[in-house]
Amino acid sequence: MKNKIYLIILSGFATLSSCTTDSLSDLGEPNNTSEVTYTSTIKSIINNNCIMCHGDVPTNGAPMSLTTYENVKDAVLTRNLLDRISRTEGTSGAMPFGGPRLPQNDINTISEWIDADFPQ
């Protein structure tokens, strides 16, 4: 009987000592405010997947450079860049040309950047 009392007291102490003084704001959803911008995200996707043909001087039949913010924004607005990178690999006009299709996560990130009105 004495052991049960000690066990109850010990359980109560453990329960009470584990309480914290967290505020209600600490209990909300994590705040993921990392904005997708050209400089922080899009530039590296383009550099890793497009610059080999779409460099300062385009090669391999590429019609334009994608080396600057303005170039990439213009390609989205006037050359259907999002459509071209979203096409199934091997489809006519799919980019990167002859290459594997960009990971869907990269395509989604570019789409998010476009939807946010091209933050620089």
Buried (B, 14 or more C-beta within 10 A) or exposed (E): EEEEEEEEEEEEEEEEEEEEEEEEEEEEEEEEEEEBBBEEBBBEBBBEBBBBBBBEEBEEEBEBBBBEBEBBBBBBEEEBBBEBBBBEEEEEEBBBBEEEBBEEEBBEBBBEBBEEEBBE
